[in-house]
Protein backbone atom coordinates (compact mmCIF):
# COMPACT_ATOMS: atom_id res chain seq x y z
CA UNK A 1 0.00 0.00 0.00
CA UNK A 2 2.93 2.37 0.54
CA UNK A 3 3.41 2.52 -3.25
CA UNK A 4 -0.23 3.38 -3.88
CA UNK A 5 -0.80 5.86 -1.04
CA UNK A 6 1.19 8.74 -2.63
CA UNK A 7 -0.93 8.42 -5.78
CA UNK A 8 -4.09 8.66 -3.65
CA UNK A 9 -2.97 11.79 -1.76
CA UNK A 10 -1.57 14.08 -4.45
CA UNK A 11 -2.99 17.17 -2.70
CA UNK A 12 -0.46 16.66 0.11
CA UNK A 13 3.34 16.62 0.20
CA UNK A 14 5.46 13.51 0.77
CA UNK A 15 6.56 14.87 4.16
CA UNK A 16 2.94 15.50 5.20
CA UNK A 17 2.01 11.93 4.24
CA UNK A 18 4.97 10.52 6.17
CA UNK A 19 4.27 12.63 9.26
CA UNK A 20 0.54 11.81 9.18
CA UNK A 21 1.20 8.10 8.83
CA UNK A 22 3.78 7.97 11.60
CA UNK A 23 1.87 10.18 14.03
CA UNK A 24 -0.95 7.63 13.88
CA UNK A 25 1.53 4.75 14.01
CA UNK A 26 3.02 6.23 17.17
CA UNK A 27 -0.43 6.72 18.74
CA UNK A 28 -1.53 3.14 17.99
CA UNK A 29 1.84 1.77 19.15
CA UNK A 30 1.57 3.67 22.44
CA UNK A 31 -1.92 2.31 23.07
CA UNK A 32 -0.84 -1.28 22.34
CA UNK A 33 2.39 -0.93 24.33
CA UNK A 34 0.79 0.36 27.56
CA UNK A 35 -0.29 -3.05 28.94
CA UNK A 36 3.10 -4.54 28.01
CA UNK A 37 5.22 -1.71 29.37
CA UNK A 38 5.55 -2.90 33.02
CA UNK A 39 7.19 -6.11 31.78
CA UNK A 40 9.31 -4.33 29.16
CA UNK A 41 10.49 -1.33 31.17
CA UNK A 42 13.59 -2.99 32.59
CA UNK A 43 14.51 -4.55 29.23
CA UNK A 44 14.65 -1.33 27.20
CA UNK A 45 17.71 0.74 28.10
CA UNK A 46 18.99 4.06 26.80
CA UNK A 47 21.05 2.38 24.08
CA UNK A 48 17.95 0.60 22.79
CA UNK A 49 15.99 3.87 22.59
CA UNK A 50 18.82 5.56 20.69
CA UNK A 51 18.95 2.62 18.27
CA UNK A 52 15.19 2.70 17.82
CA UNK A 53 15.30 6.42 17.10
CA UNK A 54 17.96 5.94 14.44
CA UNK A 55 16.16 2.99 12.88
CA UNK A 56 12.87 4.89 12.91
CA UNK A 57 14.38 7.88 11.18
CA UNK A 58 16.15 5.81 8.52
CA UNK A 59 13.69 3.00 7.83
CA UNK A 60 10.44 4.88 8.32
CA UNK A 61 10.57 8.64 7.81
CA UNK A 62 13.55 9.01 5.44
CA UNK A 63 12.62 5.91 3.42
CA UNK A 64 8.94 6.78 3.07
CA UNK A 65 9.50 10.45 2.22
CA UNK A 66 11.87 9.50 -0.60
CA UNK A 67 9.56 6.71 -1.76
CA UNK A 68 6.54 9.03 -1.87
CA UNK A 69 8.50 11.61 -3.88
CA UNK A 70 9.66 8.85 -6.24
CA UNK A 71 6.05 7.74 -6.84
CA UNK A 72 4.94 11.36 -7.41
CA UNK A 73 7.72 12.16 -9.90
CA UNK A 74 8.73 8.86 -11.54
CA UNK A 75 5.59 6.76 -11.12
CA UNK A 76 4.85 3.71 -9.01
CA UNK A 77 6.37 1.22 -11.46
CA UNK A 78 9.80 2.86 -11.49
CA UNK A 79 9.75 3.23 -7.70
CA UNK A 80 8.78 -0.42 -7.24
CA UNK A 81 11.54 -1.50 -9.62
CA UNK A 82 14.35 0.32 -7.82
CA UNK A 83 13.19 -0.45 -4.27
CA UNK A 84 12.68 -4.03 -5.42
CA UNK A 85 16.46 -4.26 -5.78
CA UNK A 86 16.78 -4.43 -1.98
CA UNK A 87 17.36 -8.25 -2.13
CA UNK A 88 20.42 -7.72 -4.33
CA UNK A 89 21.91 -5.11 -2.01
CA UNK A 90 21.16 -7.00 1.23
CA UNK A 91 22.39 -10.35 -0.11
CA UNK A 92 25.59 -8.78 -1.43
CA UNK A 93 26.31 -7.21 1.97
CA UNK A 94 25.44 -10.34 3.95
CA UNK A 95 27.57 -12.57 1.69
CA UNK A 96 30.69 -10.91 3.11
CA UNK A 97 30.22 -12.77 6.41
CA UNK A 98 32.37 -15.93 6.61
CA UNK A 99 29.43 -18.12 7.68
CA UNK A 100 26.90 -16.69 5.22
CA UNK A 101 25.68 -18.31 2.04
CA UNK A 102 28.22 -17.33 -0.67
CA UNK A 103 27.02 -14.83 -3.24
CA UNK A 104 27.88 -17.17 -6.11
CA UNK A 105 25.29 -19.68 -4.84
CA UNK A 106 22.69 -16.91 -4.71
CA UNK A 107 23.60 -15.63 -8.17
CA UNK A 108 20.88 -17.56 -10.12
CA UNK A 109 18.16 -16.34 -7.73
CA UNK A 110 19.46 -12.78 -7.80
CA UNK A 111 19.63 -12.79 -11.59
CA UNK A 112 16.00 -13.88 -11.80
CA UNK A 113 14.98 -11.13 -9.37
CA UNK A 114 16.90 -8.50 -11.33
CA UNK A 115 15.48 -9.67 -14.65
CA UNK A 116 11.99 -9.86 -13.21
CA UNK A 117 12.24 -6.33 -11.78
CA UNK A 118 13.46 -4.99 -15.11
CA UNK A 119 10.55 -6.65 -16.92
CA UNK A 120 8.13 -5.28 -14.32
CA UNK A 121 9.28 -1.73 -14.99
CA UNK A 122 9.40 -2.20 -18.76
CA UNK A 123 5.92 -3.68 -18.85
CA UNK A 124 4.40 -1.08 -16.55
CA UNK A 125 6.03 1.91 -18.23
CA UNK A 126 5.29 0.52 -21.68
CA UNK A 127 1.60 0.08 -20.90
CA UNK A 128 1.02 3.77 -21.55
CA UNK A 129 1.58 7.00 -19.67
CA UNK A 130 -2.11 7.54 -19.13
CA UNK A 131 -2.66 4.13 -17.55
CA UNK A 132 0.37 4.46 -15.34
CA UNK A 133 -0.63 7.91 -14.22
CA UNK A 134 2.61 9.44 -15.48
CA UNK A 135 1.22 11.81 -18.08
CA UNK A 136 2.58 15.33 -17.82
CA UNK A 137 5.85 14.37 -16.14
CA UNK A 138 8.89 15.84 -17.90
CA UNK A 139 12.36 14.29 -18.01
CA UNK A 140 13.57 16.41 -15.11
CA UNK A 141 10.80 15.14 -12.84
CA UNK A 142 11.52 11.55 -13.84
CA UNK A 143 15.23 11.94 -13.10
CA UNK A 144 14.46 13.45 -9.69
CA UNK A 145 12.01 10.62 -9.05
CA UNK A 146 14.60 7.98 -9.93
CA UNK A 147 17.15 9.66 -7.64
CA UNK A 148 14.58 9.66 -4.84
CA UNK A 149 13.92 5.97 -5.48
CA UNK A 150 17.66 5.27 -5.23
CA UNK A 151 17.75 7.16 -1.93
CA UNK A 152 14.78 5.08 -0.72
CA UNK A 153 16.63 1.92 -1.76
CA UNK A 154 19.71 2.95 0.22
CA UNK A 155 17.62 3.86 3.28
CA UNK A 156 15.62 0.62 3.31
CA UNK A 157 18.69 -1.57 2.67
CA UNK A 158 20.54 0.10 5.51
CA UNK A 159 17.52 -0.26 7.77
CA UNK A 160 17.02 -3.94 6.89
CA UNK A 161 20.59 -4.77 7.87
CA UNK A 162 20.80 -2.54 10.97
CA UNK A 163 17.40 -3.65 12.28
CA UNK A 164 18.44 -7.32 12.26
CA UNK A 165 21.69 -6.47 14.04
CA UNK A 166 19.92 -4.53 16.81
CA UNK A 167 17.15 -7.11 17.24
CA UNK A 168 19.79 -9.78 17.81
CA UNK A 169 21.26 -7.64 20.59
CA UNK A 170 17.87 -7.69 22.34
CA UNK A 171 16.69 -11.29 21.84
CA UNK A 172 14.36 -11.06 24.86
CA UNK A 173 12.18 -8.54 22.98
CA UNK A 174 9.67 -10.12 20.59
CA UNK A 175 9.26 -8.88 17.04
CA UNK A 176 5.88 -7.41 17.98
CA UNK A 177 7.33 -5.55 20.98
CA UNK A 178 10.20 -4.26 18.86
CA UNK A 179 7.70 -3.02 16.26
CA UNK A 180 5.68 -1.18 18.92
CA UNK A 181 8.81 0.40 20.41
CA UNK A 182 9.83 1.45 16.91
CA UNK A 183 6.38 2.99 16.50
CA UNK A 184 6.74 5.01 19.68
CA UNK A 185 10.15 6.31 18.57
CA UNK A 186 8.83 7.09 15.08
CA UNK A 187 5.80 8.89 16.48
CA UNK A 188 8.01 11.07 18.68
CA UNK A 189 10.11 12.09 15.67
CA UNK A 190 6.93 12.75 13.65
CA UNK A 191 5.69 15.12 16.37
CA UNK A 192 8.91 17.13 16.02
CA UNK A 193 8.50 17.26 12.23
CA UNK A 194 4.80 18.20 12.26
CA UNK A 195 5.33 22.02 12.25
CA UNK A 196 7.80 21.71 9.36
CA UNK A 197 5.40 19.49 7.38
CA UNK A 198 2.54 21.96 7.81
CA UNK A 199 4.75 24.95 6.98
CA UNK A 200 6.33 23.50 3.83
CA UNK A 201 3.29 21.60 2.55
CA UNK A 202 0.66 22.85 0.09
CA UNK A 203 -2.35 24.77 1.41
CA UNK A 204 -6.05 25.03 0.57
CA UNK A 205 -7.18 21.41 0.95
CA UNK A 206 -10.89 20.88 1.53
CA UNK A 207 -12.37 19.13 4.55
CA UNK A 208 -13.11 16.12 2.36
CA UNK A 209 -9.49 15.93 1.23
CA UNK A 210 -8.29 16.04 4.84
CA UNK A 211 -10.68 13.23 5.81
CA UNK A 212 -9.48 11.17 2.85
CA UNK A 213 -5.87 11.91 3.83
CA UNK A 214 -6.53 10.86 7.44
CA UNK A 215 -8.09 7.59 6.28
CA UNK A 216 -5.08 6.73 4.09
CA UNK A 217 -2.70 7.59 6.95
CA UNK A 218 -4.69 5.37 9.32
CA UNK A 219 -4.63 2.48 6.84
CA UNK A 220 -0.86 2.81 6.47
CA UNK A 221 -0.31 3.17 10.22
CA UNK A 222 -2.23 0.02 11.15
CA UNK A 223 -1.67 -2.16 8.07
CA UNK A 224 1.80 -1.29 6.85
CA UNK A 225 3.40 -0.12 10.09
CA UNK A 226 1.90 -2.01 13.06
CA UNK A 227 0.99 -5.31 11.38
CA UNK A 228 3.56 -5.17 8.57
CA UNK A 229 6.50 -4.31 10.82
CA UNK A 230 5.55 -7.01 13.35
CA UNK A 231 5.50 -9.65 10.58
CA UNK A 232 8.71 -8.32 9.06
CA UNK A 233 10.52 -8.36 12.44
CA UNK A 234 9.37 -11.94 13.09
CA UNK A 235 10.52 -13.02 9.62
CA UNK A 236 13.94 -11.36 9.81
CA UNK A 237 14.56 -12.82 13.27
CA UNK A 238 13.67 -16.33 12.07
CA UNK A 239 15.45 -16.27 8.69
CA UNK A 240 19.01 -15.61 7.47
CA UNK A 241 19.54 -11.96 6.54
CA UNK A 242 20.07 -12.65 2.84
CA UNK A 243 16.89 -14.78 2.61
CA UNK A 244 14.90 -12.17 4.52
CA UNK A 245 16.14 -9.64 2.01
CA UNK A 246 14.92 -11.85 -0.81
CA UNK A 247 11.39 -11.85 0.58
CA UNK A 248 11.10 -8.07 0.14
CA UNK A 249 10.44 -8.89 -3.52
CA UNK A 250 6.83 -9.50 -2.50
CA UNK A 251 6.52 -5.78 -1.78
CA UNK A 252 7.07 -5.24 -5.50
CA UNK A 253 4.45 -7.85 -6.35
CA UNK A 254 1.81 -6.32 -4.10
CA UNK A 255 2.69 -2.84 -5.35
CA UNK A 256 1.85 -4.12 -8.83
CA UNK A 257 -1.33 -5.88 -7.66
CA UNK A 258 -2.74 -2.78 -5.97
CA UNK A 259 -1.63 -0.71 -8.94
CA UNK A 260 -3.60 -3.00 -11.29
CA UNK A 261 -6.68 -2.66 -9.07
CA UNK A 262 -6.31 1.12 -9.00
CA UNK A 263 -5.89 1.24 -12.80
CA UNK A 264 -8.79 -1.25 -13.23
CA UNK A 265 -6.89 -3.61 -15.49
CA UNK A 266 -5.21 -7.00 -15.39
CA UNK A 267 -1.52 -7.79 -15.94
CA UNK A 268 -0.20 -8.26 -19.47
CA UNK A 269 1.62 -11.41 -20.55
CA UNK A 270 4.95 -9.61 -20.09
CA UNK A 271 3.98 -8.58 -16.58
CA UNK A 272 2.94 -12.14 -15.74
CA UNK A 273 6.35 -13.33 -16.95
CA UNK A 274 8.04 -10.75 -14.74
CA UNK A 275 6.03 -11.87 -11.72
CA UNK A 276 6.97 -15.50 -12.42
CA UNK A 277 10.66 -14.53 -12.53
CA UNK A 278 10.44 -12.64 -9.24
CA UNK A 279 8.69 -15.51 -7.45
CA UNK A 280 11.10 -17.99 -9.05
CA UNK A 281 14.02 -16.01 -7.68
CA UNK A 282 12.63 -16.24 -4.15
CA UNK A 283 12.05 -20.00 -4.51
CA UNK A 284 15.61 -20.55 -5.76
CA UNK A 285 16.97 -18.50 -2.87
CA UNK A 286 14.98 -20.55 -0.35
CA UNK A 287 16.29 -23.79 -1.89
CA UNK A 288 19.87 -22.50 -1.83
CA UNK A 289 19.55 -21.60 1.85
CA UNK A 290 18.01 -25.01 2.65
CA UNK A 291 20.96 -26.78 1.03
CA UNK A 292 23.46 -24.52 2.82
CA UNK A 293 21.82 -25.05 6.23
CA UNK A 294 21.72 -28.82 5.66
CA UNK A 295 25.45 -28.93 4.92
CA UNK A 296 26.71 -26.35 7.42
CA UNK A 297 24.08 -26.64 10.13
C-alpha positions in Angstrom: 0.0 0.0 0.0 2.9 2.4 0.5 3.4 2.5 -3.2 -0.2 3.4 -3.9 -0.8 5.9 -1.0 1.2 8.7 -2.6 -0.9 8.4 -5.8 -4.1 8.7 -3.7 -3.0 11.8 -1.8 -1.6 14.1 -4.5 -3.0 17.2 -2.7 -0.5 16.7 0.1 3.3 16.6 0.2 5.5 13.5 0.8 6.6 14.9 4.2 2.9 15.5 5.2 2.0 11.9 4.2 5.0 10.5 6.2 4.3 12.6 9.3 0.5 11.8 9.2 1.2 8.1 8.8 3.8 8.0 11.6 1.9 10.2 14.0 -0.9 7.6 13.9 1.5 4.7 14.0 3.0 6.2 17.2 -0.4 6.7 18.7 -1.5 3.1 18.0 1.8 1.8 19.1 1.6 3.7 22.4 -1.9 2.3 23.1 -0.8 -1.3 22.3 2.4 -0.9 24.3 0.8 0.4 27.6 -0.3 -3.0 28.9 3.1 -4.5 28.0 5.2 -1.7 29.4 5.6 -2.9 33.0 7.2 -6.1 31.8 9.3 -4.3 29.2 10.5 -1.3 31.2 13.6 -3.0 32.6 14.5 -4.6 29.2 14.7 -1.3 27.2 17.7 0.7 28.1 19.0 4.1 26.8 21.1 2.4 24.1 17.9 0.6 22.8 16.0 3.9 22.6 18.8 5.6 20.7 19.0 2.6 18.3 15.2 2.7 17.8 15.3 6.4 17.1 18.0 5.9 14.4 16.2 3.0 12.9 12.9 4.9 12.9 14.4 7.9 11.2 16.2 5.8 8.5 13.7 3.0 7.8 10.4 4.9 8.3 10.6 8.6 7.8 13.5 9.0 5.4 12.6 5.9 3.4 8.9 6.8 3.1 9.5 10.5 2.2 11.9 9.5 -0.6 9.6 6.7 -1.8 6.5 9.0 -1.9 8.5 11.6 -3.9 9.7 8.9 -6.2 6.1 7.7 -6.8 4.9 11.4 -7.4 7.7 12.2 -9.9 8.7 8.9 -11.5 5.6 6.8 -11.1 4.8 3.7 -9.0 6.4 1.2 -11.5 9.8 2.9 -11.5 9.7 3.2 -7.7 8.8 -0.4 -7.2 11.5 -1.5 -9.6 14.3 0.3 -7.8 13.2 -0.4 -4.3 12.7 -4.0 -5.4 16.5 -4.3 -5.8 16.8 -4.4 -2.0 17.4 -8.2 -2.1 20.4 -7.7 -4.3 21.9 -5.1 -2.0 21.2 -7.0 1.2 22.4 -10.3 -0.1 25.6 -8.8 -1.4 26.3 -7.2 2.0 25.4 -10.3 3.9 27.6 -12.6 1.7 30.7 -10.9 3.1 30.2 -12.8 6.4 32.4 -15.9 6.6 29.4 -18.1 7.7 26.9 -16.7 5.2 25.7 -18.3 2.0 28.2 -17.3 -0.7 27.0 -14.8 -3.2 27.9 -17.2 -6.1 25.3 -19.7 -4.8 22.7 -16.9 -4.7 23.6 -15.6 -8.2 20.9 -17.6 -10.1 18.2 -16.3 -7.7 19.5 -12.8 -7.8 19.6 -12.8 -11.6 16.0 -13.9 -11.8 15.0 -11.1 -9.4 16.9 -8.5 -11.3 15.5 -9.7 -14.7 12.0 -9.9 -13.2 12.2 -6.3 -11.8 13.5 -5.0 -15.1 10.6 -6.6 -16.9 8.1 -5.3 -14.3 9.3 -1.7 -15.0 9.4 -2.2 -18.8 5.9 -3.7 -18.8 4.4 -1.1 -16.5 6.0 1.9 -18.2 5.3 0.5 -21.7 1.6 0.1 -20.9 1.0 3.8 -21.6 1.6 7.0 -19.7 -2.1 7.5 -19.1 -2.7 4.1 -17.5 0.4 4.5 -15.3 -0.6 7.9 -14.2 2.6 9.4 -15.5 1.2 11.8 -18.1 2.6 15.3 -17.8 5.9 14.4 -16.1 8.9 15.8 -17.9 12.4 14.3 -18.0 13.6 16.4 -15.1 10.8 15.1 -12.8 11.5 11.5 -13.8 15.2 11.9 -13.1 14.5 13.4 -9.7 12.0 10.6 -9.1 14.6 8.0 -9.9 17.2 9.7 -7.6 14.6 9.7 -4.8 13.9 6.0 -5.5 17.7 5.3 -5.2 17.7 7.2 -1.9 14.8 5.1 -0.7 16.6 1.9 -1.8 19.7 3.0 0.2 17.6 3.9 3.3 15.6 0.6 3.3 18.7 -1.6 2.7 20.5 0.1 5.5 17.5 -0.3 7.8 17.0 -3.9 6.9 20.6 -4.8 7.9 20.8 -2.5 11.0 17.4 -3.7 12.3 18.4 -7.3 12.3 21.7 -6.5 14.0 19.9 -4.5 16.8 17.2 -7.1 17.2 19.8 -9.8 17.8 21.3 -7.6 20.6 17.9 -7.7 22.3 16.7 -11.3 21.8 14.4 -11.1 24.9 12.2 -8.5 23.0 9.7 -10.1 20.6 9.3 -8.9 17.0 5.9 -7.4 18.0 7.3 -5.6 21.0 10.2 -4.3 18.9 7.7 -3.0 16.3 5.7 -1.2 18.9 8.8 0.4 20.4 9.8 1.5 16.9 6.4 3.0 16.5 6.7 5.0 19.7 10.2 6.3 18.6 8.8 7.1 15.1 5.8 8.9 16.5 8.0 11.1 18.7 10.1 12.1 15.7 6.9 12.7 13.6 5.7 15.1 16.4 8.9 17.1 16.0 8.5 17.3 12.2 4.8 18.2 12.3 5.3 22.0 12.2 7.8 21.7 9.4 5.4 19.5 7.4 2.5 22.0 7.8 4.7 25.0 7.0 6.3 23.5 3.8 3.3 21.6 2.5 0.7 22.9 0.1 -2.4 24.8 1.4 -6.0 25.0 0.6 -7.2 21.4 0.9 -10.9 20.9 1.5 -12.4 19.1 4.5 -13.1 16.1 2.4 -9.5 15.9 1.2 -8.3 16.0 4.8 -10.7 13.2 5.8 -9.5 11.2 2.8 -5.9 11.9 3.8 -6.5 10.9 7.4 -8.1 7.6 6.3 -5.1 6.7 4.1 -2.7 7.6 6.9 -4.7 5.4 9.3 -4.6 2.5 6.8 -0.9 2.8 6.5 -0.3 3.2 10.2 -2.2 0.0 11.1 -1.7 -2.2 8.1 1.8 -1.3 6.8 3.4 -0.1 10.1 1.9 -2.0 13.1 1.0 -5.3 11.4 3.6 -5.2 8.6 6.5 -4.3 10.8 5.6 -7.0 13.3 5.5 -9.7 10.6 8.7 -8.3 9.1 10.5 -8.4 12.4 9.4 -11.9 13.1 10.5 -13.0 9.6 13.9 -11.4 9.8 14.6 -12.8 13.3 13.7 -16.3 12.1 15.5 -16.3 8.7 19.0 -15.6 7.5 19.5 -12.0 6.5 20.1 -12.6 2.8 16.9 -14.8 2.6 14.9 -12.2 4.5 16.1 -9.6 2.0 14.9 -11.9 -0.8 11.4 -11.9 0.6 11.1 -8.1 0.1 10.4 -8.9 -3.5 6.8 -9.5 -2.5 6.5 -5.8 -1.8 7.1 -5.2 -5.5 4.4 -7.9 -6.4 1.8 -6.3 -4.1 2.7 -2.8 -5.3 1.8 -4.1 -8.8 -1.3 -5.9 -7.7 -2.7 -2.8 -6.0 -1.6 -0.7 -8.9 -3.6 -3.0 -11.3 -6.7 -2.7 -9.1 -6.3 1.1 -9.0 -5.9 1.2 -12.8 -8.8 -1.3 -13.2 -6.9 -3.6 -15.5 -5.2 -7.0 -15.4 -1.5 -7.8 -15.9 -0.2 -8.3 -19.5 1.6 -11.4 -20.5 4.9 -9.6 -20.1 4.0 -8.6 -16.6 2.9 -12.1 -15.7 6.4 -13.3 -17.0 8.0 -10.7 -14.7 6.0 -11.9 -11.7 7.0 -15.5 -12.4 10.7 -14.5 -12.5 10.4 -12.6 -9.2 8.7 -15.5 -7.4 11.1 -18.0 -9.1 14.0 -16.0 -7.7 12.6 -16.2 -4.2 12.0 -20.0 -4.5 15.6 -20.6 -5.8 17.0 -18.5 -2.9 15.0 -20.6 -0.4 16.3 -23.8 -1.9 19.9 -22.5 -1.8 19.5 -21.6 1.8 18.0 -25.0 2.7 21.0 -26.8 1.0 23.5 -24.5 2.8 21.8 -25.1 6.2 21.7 -28.8 5.7 25.5 -28.9 4.9 26.7 -26.3 7.4 24.1 -26.6 10.1 
